[in-house]
Amino acid sequence: MTSNAPNSIVKYLIVGSGPSGVAVANYLIVKGIRPTILDGGVEARNVNLSNSQANRSDKTWFGSAMSYYQPPSSNLFYENNVDARASFARGGFSRVWGATFDFINDYSDWPNEMIPTKEDIDSVRNLVPHGTTSWSVHNNIDGLDGSARSYDFFSRVLRGSARAGWIVEPSTIAIDNSPASNHRCIACKQCLVGCPNDSIWFAGDVLTVWDSLDLIDYRPGFVVKQIEEGDCVVVHMTDSDNKWQQIHADKVFLATGAISTAAIVVQSKLQKEVIIRDTSTAIGAAFQMRSSSSLVDEGHHSLSQWWIHSPRLLAQIYPPTEDLISIMVKRFRLHKIFHRILRLVVMRVHPVIAYVPLKSSGYVRVQLVNEIVNITGHSGGRSPRSSFKEELSQLSKLFLKSGYLMHRFMFQFKAPGGGYHHGSSFPQGSLSDHVGRPKFFRSVHIVDSSVLPSLPLGSITPTVMANAVRIARTVLSEEKS
């Protein structure tokens, strides 16, 4: 590992290899810079799959336990009232990211100088392959075949949505759909149990390619504990043998995710506690009440969702899928005689994930207690069920008119952090500056969700990536001026 000699100082160090870290690295590489990247280095493919899945990758929908594996050297302790976990995997949380690829459109509550430019957004678009769910793929060059059942639901809701004040739109998904790609989506409907073609974007795959081309100095297997600043930045960390190491850098881009970043801050004694804000999450289902025998679902991927939202709620509606049948059969160990009956029921069930805004959500508190990083959840004075009550009731009425039953009692309400759309711990414009520096940092720039000025409803990953690129671009331009 890097010594303490002055000539061993790294120019640009990125801590974390998830989406925001990779977005920064991509921008630096394009500018002719070879960055150093540190991460926990956990190999996320090492999961216990069934024999029938032994040859598949484990890119699943919140399905890879290894992405949350905590190395022995990590001292994070989660209370029972927290659903979120930090990732120490190569590629970070992108291994289990649900692949929704959407940038926020409303930056009205962001300071003007912190709004990503078209250049920043294009940098992310060029890094991540993506396509929009389409039910008329020939009219959409980027189209991904959607489920016929989803289209039927989408169409029925769309007709009544405007009168009810809802916006309905198809999803954009981070799936490779290029005709020339070896990883092109083959619409096998196995997204939830492991994409056999590695079509769903994963930051770790990008790292592997960059490392083979010597575009980055990749150093896996380190858990960063503390950061201190003097003539340069000193990063203190433990290696895979739980031995302390350190590396010196001129500039550090901290991209470890909201929980790990908060842990580093409190372990460095820079702040006694960190509050991570959240958009509360509920997971439920909508049941199709009328016959679906005429609907054939061939050639679509099981992430071909659509979205419906108002200012107070966003819901992602997924298609019924064979994946769910496989999961339920394994979970309940059902006899084969029940499989056909189960299929008839499950193929009418549309999974629904709903989110409410910050003001209706709880938060996560991160504190250092006797050298242990203690992570606790707080409801913010309202139970999750009460936060969703009115919004889900309104959406249920719209769905019922369209022939689908969805009651709020059909939902599981996640504890704080459960939707993994959390952050804004050091929002830019108030608790950090335009390049992601809270008052206690000078040459360390936080580029993950911790510094978002606010949390939008729904997917935040592409927006986090674009903001990370904006910070890197601004840092480089200010160095030259």
Buried (B, 14 or more C-beta within 10 A) or exposed (E): EBEEEEEEBBEBBBBBBBBBBBBBBBBBBEEEBBBBBBBBBBEBBEBEBEEEBEEBBBBBBBBBBBBBBBBEBBBBEBEEBBBBBBBBBBBBBBBBBBBBBBBBEEBEEBBEEBBBEEEBBEBBBEBBBBBBBBBEBEEBEEBBBBBBBBBBBBEBBBEBBEEBEBEBBBBBBBBBBEEEEEBBBEBBBBBBBBBBBBBBBBBBBBBBEBBEEEBBBBBBBBBBBBBBBEEBBBBBBBBBEEEEBBBBBBBBBBBBBBBBBBBBBBBBEBBEEBBBBBBBBBBBBBBBEEEBEEBEBEBBBBBBBBBBBBEBBBBBBBBBBBBBBBBBBEEEEBEEEEEEEBBEEBBBBBBBBBBBBBEBBBBBBBBBEEEEBBBBBBBBEBEBBEBBEBBBEBBBEBBBEBBBBBBBEBBEBBBBBBBBBBBBBBBBBEBBBBBBBBEBBEBBBBBBBBBBBBBBBBBBBBBBBBBBBBBBBBBBEEEEE
